[in-house]
Amino acid sequence: MWSDEKMLLLSSPNGGGMAIFDQRHWHVIDRVSTTGIGSDDEFFVRSVQQEDHADLVVQHLSGRTRRLRFGEFSDIHDVYVKNGFIYAVSTGTNEIVCLSARSGEIVSRRTFPGEPDSMHLNCLDEWNDRLVVSAFGRFAKHREYKGSAPLNGLVMDVQTGEDVWGQLTEPHSPRQAGAYYLICDSGTGRLLISDGAEVRAEIPLGGYPRGIAITDEIVAIGISGHRRQEDAGIARVRTIDLRTLQLVNEIPVPFREIYDLRFIPVSLATQLKPVRGGWPDVR
């Protein structure tokens, strides 16, 4: 399906964990509920799911692992790692925080208006050197997005707050693939592909799509059962050929939900460590 030099890493919240796929089998790393995952040339970072604080595991690829816990942030949904900095989405406080991966110190905070978790900021990516975040809408009240009309969702520039893509429904997992932009329009069960001016493809996926990874002209999309469905069943990954937009494969996963997907080098996959006991002090 893709190069043997890469494996597919998956994170799962709400009783899930983290697992890796070698094109034949899933290998469960641990069963610690996890949301965002990300890495650069020096660090691998995962967000352990916590409702009332931030809990980040930072693994230096030279071997050292540290755990950062912040009481001032909450419900971390995603992390994006670049040049030794961690950008984390604090959904519960309506902000994006930048941290030093080396020291764990807070570098900057970008706070958006509204009550806590009014916008439901969730996933990060970089589009043409702009850090972008997906959100359920520009609401003012706490979780006002619940039960709201569709098409309020958006992708926006973190620095300027400018809309980059609008009229979405519960969007997650913005990704750039060359000249094209992808988003899981989770509320409608679709993958959308845009050229930046208009939507060029709408691919119905069913379930609740969330998590996109791209490599070798293959896009992998996580499909979770919708939480409001009693028979949601197990989650699965669907792989699609970006050239033809045809389904390549469907892979059942060992968890009920998927949050994030990343293709990573085998060299990184062999270094990933399970989360074990021991809690850091709240900062």
Backbone as CSV, one residue per row, in Angstrom:
resi,resn,N_x,N_y,N_z,CA_x,CA_y,CA_z,C_x,C_y,C_z
1,MET,0.822,-1.214,0.000,0.000,0.000,0.000,0.849,1.255,0.000
2,TRP,1.931,1.217,0.805,2.849,2.355,0.848,4.255,1.817,1.097
3,SER,5.229,2.692,1.104,6.620,2.285,1.257,6.848,1.487,2.537
4,ASP,7.685,0.454,2.437,8.026,-0.350,3.614,8.832,0.434,4.634
5,GLU,9.291,1.623,4.258,10.079,2.446,5.171,9.205,3.225,6.147
6,LYS,7.865,3.114,5.982,6.963,3.857,6.854,5.927,2.939,7.482
7,MET,5.475,3.340,8.662,4.382,2.664,9.350,3.296,3.686,9.672
8,LEU,2.103,3.194,9.939,0.971,4.066,10.243,0.726,4.070,11.749
9,LEU,0.866,5.246,12.350,0.645,5.410,13.789,-0.752,5.958,14.025
10,LEU,-1.428,5.412,15.021,-2.819,5.777,15.318,-2.961,6.127,16.790
11,SER,-3.736,7.183,17.070,-4.104,7.493,18.458,-5.607,7.341,18.619
12,SER,-6.003,6.971,19.835,-7.416,6.719,20.111,-7.788,7.261,21.486
13,PRO,-8.856,8.084,21.581,-9.306,8.610,22.870,-10.364,7.716,23.506
14,ASN,-10.850,8.152,24.672,-12.023,7.531,25.299,-11.889,6.016,25.487
15,GLY,-10.820,5.631,26.199,-10.610,4.216,26.455,-9.765,3.518,25.415
16,GLY,-9.114,4.290,24.549,-8.293,3.709,23.490,-6.834,3.602,23.881
17,GLY,-5.969,4.228,23.085,-4.538,4.166,23.333,-3.772,4.569,22.096
18,MET,-2.669,3.890,21.835,-1.846,4.175,20.670,-1.390,2.855,20.066
19,ALA,-1.429,2.768,18.727,-1.054,1.532,18.043,-0.372,1.872,16.730
20,ILE,0.362,0.904,16.208,1.090,1.116,14.958,0.833,-0.051,14.018
21,PHE,0.701,0.263,12.711,0.349,-0.734,11.691,1.526,-0.915,10.739
22,ASP,1.961,-2.166,10.550,3.132,-2.454,9.710,2.737,-2.998,8.336
23,GLN,1.507,-2.747,7.917,0.898,-3.203,6.669,0.414,-4.646,6.746
24,ARG,0.612,-5.281,7.892,0.072,-6.626,8.111,-0.725,-6.705,9.411
25,HIS,-0.158,-6.142,10.479,-0.777,-6.266,11.791,-0.699,-4.941,12.545
26,TRP,-1.668,-4.758,13.447,-1.593,-3.673,14.413,-0.799,-4.142,15.629
27,HIS,0.046,-3.272,16.135,0.790,-3.524,17.363,0.399,-2.440,18.358
28,VAL,-0.291,-2.824,19.418,-0.742,-1.856,20.419,0.445,-1.463,21.293
29,ILE,0.741,-0.166,21.321,1.848,0.345,22.135,1.430,0.423,23.595
30,ASP,0.237,0.977,23.828,-0.336,0.978,25.175,-1.817,1.299,25.058
31,ARG,-2.507,1.240,26.176,-3.941,1.543,26.193,-4.204,2.753,27.087
32,VAL,-3.471,3.812,26.816,-3.644,5.091,27.501,-4.322,6.042,26.520
33,SER,-5.534,6.477,26.820,-6.326,7.297,25.905,-5.528,8.503,25.426
34,THR,-5.467,8.678,24.109,-4.592,9.676,23.498,-5.337,10.427,22.407
35,THR,-5.056,11.738,22.318,-5.634,12.553,21.240,-4.541,12.857,20.214
36,GLY,-3.972,14.075,20.246,-3.019,14.468,19.222,-1.664,13.787,19.344
37,ILE,-1.031,13.546,18.185,0.325,13.007,18.115,1.085,13.786,17.050
38,GLY,2.386,13.999,17.270,3.175,14.728,16.286,4.653,14.573,16.556
39,SER,5.470,14.883,15.543,6.915,14.741,15.707,7.654,15.655,14.749
40,ASP,8.912,15.958,15.092,9.845,16.562,14.156,11.108,15.709,14.174
41,ASP,12.247,16.265,13.783,13.463,15.460,13.712,14.041,15.109,15.081
42,GLU,13.585,15.800,16.140,14.148,15.582,17.473,13.177,15.017,18.490
43,PHE,11.884,15.320,18.328,10.923,15.010,19.383,9.688,14.302,18.834
44,PHE,9.154,13.401,19.650,7.818,12.853,19.430,6.952,13.278,20.609
45,VAL,5.737,13.763,20.309,4.847,14.281,21.351,3.475,13.639,21.207
46,ARG,2.901,13.256,22.346,1.511,12.791,22.351,0.768,13.482,23.481
47,SER,-0.509,13.700,23.263,-1.359,14.289,24.294,-2.194,13.191,24.932
48,VAL,-1.926,12.932,26.204,-2.744,11.980,26.956,-4.064,12.673,27.292
49,GLN,-5.165,12.026,26.972,-6.477,12.663,27.119,-6.803,12.953,28.582
50,GLN,-7.026,14.228,28.873,-7.429,14.682,30.202,-8.439,15.813,30.011
51,GLU,-9.504,15.804,30.791,-10.556,16.811,30.635,-10.183,18.134,31.278
52,ASP,-9.482,18.101,32.430,-9.326,19.319,33.224,-7.906,19.863,33.278
53,HIS,-6.979,19.278,32.523,-5.621,19.812,32.464,-4.939,19.282,31.208
54,ALA,-3.720,19.760,30.963,-2.935,19.280,29.828,-1.910,18.270,30.313
55,ASP,-1.757,17.174,29.599,-0.818,16.112,29.958,-0.107,15.675,28.679
56,LEU,1.103,16.182,28.472,1.856,15.908,27.254,3.062,15.027,27.559
57,VAL,3.231,13.993,26.757,4.411,13.142,26.852,5.357,13.552,25.730
58,VAL,6.560,13.983,26.097,7.548,14.470,25.136,8.734,13.513,25.147
59,GLN,8.925,12.822,24.030,10.020,11.861,23.930,11.108,12.427,23.025
60,HIS,12.274,12.708,23.600,13.424,13.115,22.797,13.949,11.871,22.095
61,LEU,14.191,11.975,20.790,14.547,10.778,20.038,15.935,10.248,20.377
62,SER,16.669,10.982,21.210,17.933,10.452,21.724,17.700,9.488,22.883
63,GLY,16.441,9.451,23.387,16.122,8.475,24.416,15.382,8.997,25.627
64,ARG,15.551,10.260,25.995,14.927,10.782,27.213,13.444,11.081,26.979
65,THR,12.611,10.738,27.967,11.189,11.050,27.915,10.813,11.867,29.139
66,ARG,10.028,12.926,28.904,9.528,13.721,30.023,8.030,13.910,29.840
67,ARG,7.377,14.191,30.949,5.923,14.357,30.929,5.590,15.728,31.486
68,LEU,4.855,16.514,30.707,4.504,17.877,31.078,3.027,17.944,31.424
69,ARG,2.728,18.540,32.555,1.339,18.669,32.989,1.077,20.127,33.350
70,PHE,0.035,20.706,32.749,-0.296,22.110,32.960,-1.737,22.231,33.455
71,GLY,-1.916,22.831,34.613,-3.255,23.001,35.147,-4.035,24.123,34.505
72,GLU,-3.348,25.023,33.792,-4.035,26.184,33.210,-4.643,25.905,31.843
73,PHE,-4.327,24.753,31.251,-4.911,24.364,29.972,-5.795,23.143,30.194
74,SER,-6.708,22.888,29.261,-7.605,21.749,29.463,-8.068,21.156,28.142
75,ASP,-8.330,19.869,28.187,-8.896,19.129,27.063,-8.071,19.337,25.789
76,ILE,-6.785,19.012,25.866,-5.910,19.161,24.706,-6.356,18.191,23.612
77,HIS,-6.629,18.742,22.435,-7.099,17.914,21.328,-5.998,17.539,20.340
78,ASP,-5.057,18.433,20.103,-4.069,18.129,19.079,-2.735,18.773,19.424
79,VAL,-1.675,18.227,18.818,-0.340,18.816,18.929,0.289,18.848,17.541
80,TYR,1.066,19.892,17.299,1.830,20.019,16.057,3.245,20.375,16.467
81,VAL,4.225,19.626,15.988,5.608,19.776,16.445,6.479,20.241,15.284
82,LYS,7.243,21.320,15.516,8.118,21.848,14.465,9.281,22.597,15.098
83,ASN,10.487,22.269,14.648,11.697,22.997,15.052,11.854,23.097,16.569
84,GLY,11.493,22.034,17.278,11.665,22.036,18.723,10.573,22.739,19.494
85,PHE,9.477,23.109,18.820,8.349,23.753,19.492,7.104,22.881,19.351
86,ILE,6.293,22.892,20.394,5.033,22.152,20.412,3.891,23.159,20.383
87,TYR,3.018,23.040,19.389,1.799,23.840,19.339,0.659,22.920,19.765
88,ALA,-0.031,23.293,20.824,-1.077,22.436,21.390,-2.410,23.169,21.395
89,VAL,-3.467,22.445,21.041,-4.815,23.012,21.044,-5.452,22.761,22.402
90,SER,-5.622,23.825,23.181,-6.318,23.732,24.465,-7.789,24.051,24.209
91,THR,-8.525,23.021,23.841,-9.925,23.194,23.455,-10.745,23.787,24.592
92,GLY,-10.465,23.352,25.801,-11.246,23.806,26.949,-11.075,25.264,27.282
93,THR,-9.956,25.874,26.837,-9.723,27.293,27.131,-9.701,28.154,25.878
94,ASN,-10.123,27.590,24.743,-10.213,28.363,23.491,-8.875,28.964,23.080
95,GLU,-7.802,28.175,23.114,-6.524,28.771,22.743,-5.559,27.754,22.145
96,ILE,-4.567,28.307,21.443,-3.436,27.545,20.949,-2.229,28.003,21.748
97,VAL,-1.519,27.068,22.350,-0.355,27.406,23.164,0.897,26.855,22.493
98,CYS,1.973,27.635,22.528,3.261,27.201,22.004,4.198,26.932,23.172
99,LEU,4.825,25.750,23.181,5.727,25.332,24.253,7.086,24.969,23.673
100,SER,8.115,25.131,24.459,9.427,24.622,24.089,9.476,23.130,24.396
101,ALA,9.783,22.319,23.383,9.888,20.878,23.615,11.091,20.550,24.492
102,ARG,12.086,21.402,24.474,13.294,21.147,25.254,13.098,21.455,26.734
103,SER,12.514,22.623,27.026,12.399,23.058,28.424,11.013,22.851,29.014
104,GLY,9.999,22.738,28.162,8.627,22.645,28.645,8.023,23.985,28.999
105,GLU,8.756,25.070,28.768,8.258,26.400,29.110,7.253,26.895,28.077
106,ILE,6.304,27.711,28.558,5.321,28.328,27.671,5.992,29.471,26.916
107,VAL,5.906,29.441,25.585,6.506,30.473,24.742,5.485,31.540,24.382
108,SER,4.283,31.115,23.995,3.234,32.068,23.623,1.875,31.400,23.725
109,ARG,0.841,32.237,23.760,-0.539,31.753,23.801,-1.377,32.596,22.845
110,ARG,-2.204,31.934,22.053,-3.128,32.627,21.150,-4.535,32.265,21.593
111,THR,-5.183,33.204,22.268,-6.507,32.955,22.838,-7.579,33.553,21.947
112,PHE,-8.627,32.789,21.709,-9.740,33.239,20.880,-10.911,33.637,21.773
113,PRO,-11.786,34.520,21.276,-12.881,35.025,22.110,-13.928,33.960,22.414
114,GLY,-14.731,34.234,23.434,-15.817,33.336,23.799,-15.558,32.619,25.106
115,GLU,-16.596,31.998,25.623,-16.491,31.218,26.847,-15.668,29.948,26.587
116,PRO,-15.222,29.263,27.648,-14.447,28.031,27.459,-15.143,27.044,26.518
117,ASP,-14.366,26.497,25.591,-14.860,25.537,24.601,-16.115,26.030,23.896
118,SER,-16.095,27.283,23.487,-17.217,27.795,22.704,-17.036,27.497,21.215
119,MET,-15.781,27.461,20.736,-15.512,27.244,19.313,-15.209,25.785,18.985
120,HIS,-14.854,25.013,19.980,-14.352,23.650,19.814,-13.215,23.609,18.791
121,LEU,-12.153,24.366,19.114,-10.909,24.241,18.367,-10.423,22.805,18.496
122,ASN,-9.892,22.224,17.415,-9.465,20.829,17.545,-8.143,20.466,16.881
123,CYS,-7.984,20.577,15.573,-6.811,19.992,14.907,-5.969,21.032,14.173
124,LEU,-4.658,20.809,14.179,-3.692,21.739,13.599,-3.009,21.158,12.364
125,ASP,-2.579,22.060,11.486,-1.683,21.695,10.390,-1.017,22.974,9.895
126,GLU,-0.059,22.821,9.005,0.593,23.977,8.396,0.262,23.990,6.910
127,TRP,-0.334,25.074,6.465,-0.690,25.238,5.066,0.098,26.417,4.508
128,ASN,1.019,26.140,3.594,1.821,27.202,2.979,2.436,28.112,4.034
129,ASP,3.084,27.497,5.017,3.778,28.211,6.101,2.837,28.946,7.047
130,ARG,1.553,28.650,6.998,0.585,29.236,7.928,0.048,28.129,8.831
131,LEU,0.125,28.331,10.132,-0.459,27.377,11.064,-1.969,27.574,11.059
132,VAL,-2.704,26.499,10.792,-4.163,26.581,10.737,-4.770,25.623,11.755
133,VAL,-6.008,25.924,12.147,-6.728,25.086,13.101,-8.168,24.930,12.634
134,SER,-8.722,23.749,12.800,-10.140,23.532,12.504,-10.958,23.772,13.765
135,ALA,-12.199,24.206,13.564,-13.090,24.532,14.687,-14.527,24.298,14.254
136,PHE,-15.390,24.068,15.244,-16.798,23.807,14.945,-17.576,25.075,14.627
137,GLY,-17.046,26.241,14.997,-17.746,27.483,14.671,-17.329,28.622,15.576
138,ARG,-17.689,29.818,15.175,-17.368,31.015,15.969,-18.515,31.300,16.944
139,PHE,-18.647,30.438,17.922,-19.701,30.592,18.917,-19.156,31.331,20.133
140,ALA,-20.060,31.893,20.932,-19.651,32.681,22.099,-19.883,31.958,23.423
141,LYS,-20.857,31.065,23.467,-21.224,30.396,24.711,-20.577,29.010,24.817
142,HIS,-20.430,28.538,26.053,-19.822,27.233,26.315,-20.560,26.120,25.572
143,ARG,-19.844,25.441,24.685,-20.368,24.332,23.895,-21.668,24.681,23.175
144,GLU,-21.754,25.907,22.735,-22.924,26.352,21.979,-23.048,25.601,20.656
145,TYR,-21.938,25.041,20.193,-21.935,24.309,18.930,-22.774,23.039,18.992
146,LYS,-23.009,22.510,20.186,-23.789,21.271,20.295,-25.229,21.513,19.845
147,GLY,-25.668,20.733,18.895,-27.023,20.867,18.398,-27.228,22.035,17.460
148,SER,-26.141,22.703,17.062,-26.278,23.855,16.169,-26.510,23.389,14.736
149,ALA,-26.888,24.307,13.878,-27.100,24.002,12.471,-25.772,23.631,11.810
150,PRO,-25.816,22.850,10.727,-24.578,22.510,10.023,-23.974,23.729,9.323
151,LEU,-22.785,23.549,8.791,-22.075,24.549,7.971,-21.521,25.718,8.766
152,ASN,-21.439,25.590,10.098,-20.804,26.633,10.909,-19.302,26.415,11.066
153,GLY,-18.823,25.219,10.731,-17.425,24.880,10.952,-16.481,25.576,9.988
154,LEU,-15.203,25.642,10.379,-14.222,26.363,9.575,-12.810,25.877,9.856
155,VAL,-11.912,26.256,8.956,-10.470,26.192,9.188,-9.984,27.625,9.155
156,MET,-9.170,28.028,10.144,-8.722,29.423,10.189,-7.234,29.522,10.464
157,ASP,-6.664,30.647,10.069,-5.271,30.977,10.334,-5.129,31.285,11.824
158,VAL,-4.223,30.585,12.504,-4.080,30.772,13.948,-3.606,32.177,14.283
159,GLN,-2.674,32.702,13.519,-2.105,34.009,13.840,-3.077,35.149,13.586
160,THR,-3.731,35.140,12.422,-4.590,36.271,12.050,-6.053,36.069,12.422
161,GLY,-6.469,34.814,12.618,-7.873,34.520,12.864,-8.716,34.512,11.607
162,GLU,-8.080,34.675,10.452,-8.792,34.734,9.175,-9.326,33.360,8.780
163,ASP,-10.543,33.334,8.242,-11.099,32.094,7.714,-10.309,31.654,6.486
164,VAL,-9.937,30.382,6.458,-9.260,29.810,5.304,-10.216,28.915,4.520
165,TRP,-11.133,28.281,5.236,-12.125,27.382,4.622,-13.346,27.426,5.523
166,GLY,-14.500,27.693,4.955,-15.713,27.807,5.744,-16.800,26.855,5.284
167,GLN,-17.974,26.985,5.891,-19.160,26.187,5.579,-18.897,24.682,5.729
168,LEU,-18.258,24.338,6.832,-17.985,22.943,7.154,-18.859,22.505,8.324
169,THR,-18.918,21.206,8.561,-19.733,20.659,9.643,-18.876,19.749,10.521
170,GLU,-18.581,20.228,11.735,-17.731,19.502,12.687,-16.413,19.048,12.043
171,PRO,-15.640,19.964,11.469,-14.419,19.572,10.760,-13.300,19.130,11.699
172,HIS,-12.467,18.223,11.193,-11.262,17.755,11.883,-10.163,17.496,10.851
173,SER,-8.937,17.462,11.325,-7.782,16.925,10.599,-7.474,17.638,9.285
174,PRO,-7.254,18.953,9.303,-6.832,19.625,8.068,-5.465,19.110,7.636
175,ARG,-5.310,18.895,6.326,-4.034,18.435,5.785,-3.798,19.090,4.421
176,GLN,-2.526,19.316,4.106,-2.150,19.798,2.786,-1.399,18.699,2.061
177,ALA,-1.752,18.498,0.773,-1.068,17.533,-0.085,-0.725,18.244,-1.384
178,GLY,0.466,18.823,-1.458,0.850,19.586,-2.637,-0.020,20.812,-2.797
179,ALA,-0.706,20.906,-3.924,-1.566,22.057,-4.202,-2.981,21.870,-3.672
180,TYR,-3.231,20.771,-2.981,-4.587,20.471,-2.523,-4.671,20.460,-0.996
181,TYR,-5.888,20.687,-0.513,-6.161,20.755,0.920,-7.272,19.766,1.235
182,LEU,-7.091,19.022,2.323,-8.051,17.996,2.703,-8.594,18.297,4.085
183,ILE,-9.846,17.913,4.309,-10.460,18.064,5.627,-11.472,16.943,5.822
184,CYS,-11.538,16.420,7.030,-12.638,15.523,7.393,-13.828,16.386,7.779
185,ASP,-14.859,16.361,6.973,-16.105,17.038,7.327,-16.904,16.032,8.152
186,SER,-16.497,15.909,9.404,-16.922,14.773,10.225,-18.427,14.697,10.402
187,GLY,-19.068,15.860,10.547,-20.504,15.878,10.788,-21.326,15.351,9.634
188,THR,-20.755,15.368,8.416,-21.462,14.837,7.247,-20.860,13.521,6.762
189,GLY,-19.813,13.037,7.447,-19.218,11.761,7.082,-18.460,11.771,5.769
190,ARG,-17.837,12.929,5.426,-17.174,13.038,4.122,-15.720,13.500,4.250
191,LEU,-14.914,13.131,3.271,-13.607,13.738,3.044,-13.783,14.766,1.940
192,LEU,-13.354,16.006,2.194,-13.423,17.068,1.194,-12.014,17.416,0.741
193,ILE,-11.860,17.632,-0.567,-10.576,18.017,-1.148,-10.775,19.301,-1.934
194,SER,-9.974,20.321,-1.611,-10.106,21.641,-2.235,-8.786,22.041,-2.883
195,ASP,-8.880,22.895,-3.911,-7.674,23.469,-4.502,-7.369,24.844,-3.922
196,GLY,-8.095,25.218,-2.880,-7.926,26.517,-2.250,-8.944,27.528,-2.709
197,ALA,-9.583,27.252,-3.849,-10.617,28.140,-4.375,-11.991,27.491,-4.294
198,GLU,-12.041,26.194,-4.571,-13.311,25.480,-4.509,-13.074,24.010,-4.209
199,VAL,-14.113,23.357,-3.744,-14.039,21.930,-3.438,-14.018,21.145,-4.741
200,ARG,-12.999,20.302,-4.893,-12.830,19.526,-6.117,-13.342,18.097,-5.991
201,ALA,-13.436,17.610,-4.761,-13.918,16.241,-4.565,-14.597,16.124,-3.213
202,GLU,-15.685,15.375,-3.183,-16.406,15.056,-1.956,-16.551,13.539,-1.907
203,ILE,-15.906,12.917,-0.935,-15.893,11.459,-0.865,-16.653,11.008,0.374
204,PRO,-17.836,10.398,0.193,-18.582,9.901,1.357,-17.864,8.714,1.987
205,LEU,-17.726,8.750,3.300,-16.985,7.712,4.013,-17.839,6.955,5.016
206,GLY,-18.944,7.567,5.440,-19.751,6.968,6.489,-19.094,7.131,7.840
207,GLY,-19.816,6.783,8.886,-19.264,6.901,10.232,-18.881,8.333,10.553
208,TYR,-17.855,8.479,11.380,-17.380,9.795,11.811,-15.903,9.894,11.443
209,PRO,-15.581,10.432,10.254,-14.184,10.491,9.833,-13.388,11.503,10.646
210,ARG,-12.218,11.081,11.106,-11.327,11.955,11.878,-9.946,11.311,11.882
211,GLY,-8.950,12.085,11.494,-7.590,11.575,11.372,-7.236,11.328,9.921
212,ILE,-6.239,12.065,9.411,-5.776,11.906,8.029,-4.257,11.801,8.038
213,ALA,-3.732,10.843,7.283,-2.291,10.724,7.068,-2.054,10.527,5.577
214,ILE,-0.993,11.132,5.060,-0.743,11.112,3.617,0.698,10.695,3.349
215,THR,0.873,9.763,2.402,2.208,9.368,1.952,2.080,8.615,0.643
216,ASP,3.072,8.753,-0.238,3.157,7.951,-1.467,1.848,7.936,-2.256
217,GLU,1.202,9.093,-2.366,-0.075,9.205,-3.087,-1.206,8.415,-2.434
218,ILE,-1.002,7.997,-1.195,-2.048,7.303,-0.441,-2.493,8.196,0.706
219,VAL,-3.802,8.334,0.873,-4.337,9.038,2.037,-5.074,8.017,2.899
220,ALA,-4.739,7.999,4.179,-5.403,7.126,5.145,-6.330,7.976,5.995
221,ILE,-7.573,7.547,6.149,-8.570,8.300,6.907,-9.134,7.411,7.999
222,GLY,-9.174,7.934,9.218,-9.769,7.201,10.321,-11.282,7.332,10.309
223,ILE,-11.977,6.222,10.495,-13.443,6.219,10.535,-13.877,5.622,11.870
224,SER,-14.449,6.454,12.716,-14.977,5.989,13.999,-16.485,5.843,13.886
225,GLY,-17.045,4.982,14.727,-18.486,4.955,14.832,-18.962,6.225,15.510
226,HIS,-20.116,6.719,15.129,-20.629,7.943,15.746,-21.042,7.652,17.182
227,ARG,-20.609,8.524,18.101,-20.877,8.277,19.526,-22.364,8.220,19.837
228,ARG,-23.169,8.845,19.010,-24.617,8.851,19.267,-25.295,7.586,18.757
229,GLN,-24.513,6.676,18.152,-25.060,5.424,17.664,-24.690,4.295,18.618
230,GLU,-25.685,3.568,19.095,-25.429,2.497,20.055,-24.623,1.354,19.438
231,ASP,-24.780,1.127,18.123,-24.084,0.024,17.458,-22.873,0.541,16.688
232,ALA,-22.132,1.476,17.294,-21.022,2.122,16.594,-19.947,1.125,16.162
233,GLY,-19.729,0.059,16.932,-18.760,-0.962,16.562,-17.330,-0.468,16.634
234,ILE,-16.413,-1.234,16.012,-15.007,-0.853,16.039,-14.720,0.172,14.946
235,ALA,-13.620,0.882,15.132,-13.195,1.852,14.126,-12.417,1.140,13.019
236,ARG,-12.152,1.880,11.953,-11.393,1.326,10.835,-10.656,2.456,10.126
237,VAL,-9.664,2.088,9.364,-8.934,3.038,8.524,-9.227,2.695,7.072
238,ARG,-9.594,3.716,6.311,-9.760,3.528,4.871,-8.613,4.222,4.155
239,THR,-8.024,3.536,3.182,-6.966,4.139,2.381,-7.499,4.405,0.978
240,ILE,-7.154,5.587,0.468,-7.639,6.046,-0.829,-6.447,6.471,-1.676
241,ASP,-6.466,6.125,-2.961,-5.447,6.571,-3.907,-5.750,8.019,-4.289
242,LEU,-4.832,8.929,-3.986,-5.074,10.343,-4.260,-5.155,10.651,-5.749
243,ARG,-4.573,9.796,-6.577,-4.604,10.057,-8.018,-5.952,9.703,-8.624
244,THR,-6.562,8.618,-8.141,-7.829,8.156,-8.713,-9.016,8.407,-7.797
245,LEU,-8.737,8.684,-6.518,-9.759,8.852,-5.479,-10.561,7.576,-5.254
246,GLN,-9.960,6.449,-5.595,-10.604,5.156,-5.393,-10.135,4.524,-4.087
247,LEU,-11.050,3.765,-3.466,-10.723,3.051,-2.237,-9.691,1.964,-2.523
248,VAL,-8.627,1.931,-1.710,-7.587,0.914,-1.851,-7.806,-0.222,-0.862
249,ASN,-8.088,0.142,0.382,-8.196,-0.891,1.413,-8.988,-0.357,2.594
250,GLU,-9.511,-1.266,3.398,-10.162,-0.914,4.656,-9.567,-1.801,5.747
251,ILE,-9.092,-1.169,6.813,-8.329,-1.870,7.844,-9.027,-1.713,9.192
252,PRO,-9.582,-2.766,9.770,-10.130,-2.665,11.134,-9.016,-2.332,12.120
253,VAL,-9.350,-1.593,13.167,-8.346,-1.216,14.166,-8.764,-1.752,15.537
254,PRO,-7.826,-1.834,16.475,-8.131,-2.454,17.774,-8.776,-1.518,18.792
255,PHE,-9.386,-0.426,18.329,-10.045,0.526,19.218,-11.399,0.921,18.629
256,ARG,-12.240,1.527,19.454,-13.564,1.959,18.996,-13.533,3.329,18.329
257,GLU,-12.506,4.127,18.636,-12.420,5.466,18.057,-11.009,5.736,17.557
258,ILE,-10.915,6.626,16.580,-9.634,7.117,16.086,-9.620,8.629,16.244
259,TYR,-8.515,9.159,16.774,-8.377,10.614,16.785,-7.405,11.072,15.711
260,ASP,-6.196,10.529,15.704,-5.184,11.022,14.773,-4.480,9.865,14.090
261,LEU,-3.968,10.137,12.896,-3.174,9.186,12.127,-1.927,9.895,11.618
262,ARG,-0.793,9.210,11.629,0.450,9.761,11.093,1.272,8.637,10.471
263,PHE,1.767,8.857,9.250,2.783,7.971,8.707,4.123,8.397,9.287
264,ILE,4.853,7.454,9.860,6.140,7.776,10.474,7.203,6.801,9.980
265,PRO,8.472,7.215,9.983,9.536,6.297,9.572,9.636,5.109,10.525
266,VAL,10.073,3.987,9.986,10.276,2.801,10.817,11.255,3.106,11.946
267,SER,12.247,3.950,11.661,13.239,4.295,12.682,12.606,4.963,13.894
268,LEU,11.556,5.773,13.681,10.836,6.382,14.800,9.915,5.364,15.458
269,ALA,9.239,4.568,14.659,8.290,3.586,15.195,8.952,2.654,16.201
270,THR,10.184,2.281,15.941,10.869,1.348,16.835,11.308,2.000,18.142
271,GLN,11.241,3.342,18.213,11.661,4.046,19.424,10.507,4.434,20.341
272,LEU,9.275,4.301,19.869,8.140,4.766,20.661,7.976,3.924,21.919
273,LYS,7.709,4.613,23.016,7.619,3.949,24.313,6.206,4.056,24.870
274,PRO,5.733,3.024,25.570,4.424,3.125,26.225,4.473,4.107,27.384
275,VAL,3.314,4.699,27.678,3.193,5.574,28.845,3.045,4.697,30.074
276,ARG,3.856,4.976,31.076,3.789,4.204,32.313,3.420,5.133,33.458
277,GLY,3.380,4.606,34.666,2.950,5.380,35.825,3.867,6.539,36.132
278,GLY,3.442,7.338,37.105,4.250,8.487,37.493,3.721,9.757,36.873
279,TRP,3.257,10.658,37.704,2.672,11.896,37.223,3.586,13.059,37.554
280,PRO,3.765,13.969,36.609,4.565,15.157,36.893,3.772,16.128,37.743
281,ASP,4.457,17.095,38.297,3.770,18.141,39.046,2.982,19.032,38.098
282,VAL,1.838,19.500,38.570,1.057,20.461,37.786,1.776,21.794,37.817
283,ARG,1.953,22.382,36.631,2.635,23.674,36.562,1.639,24.797,36.744
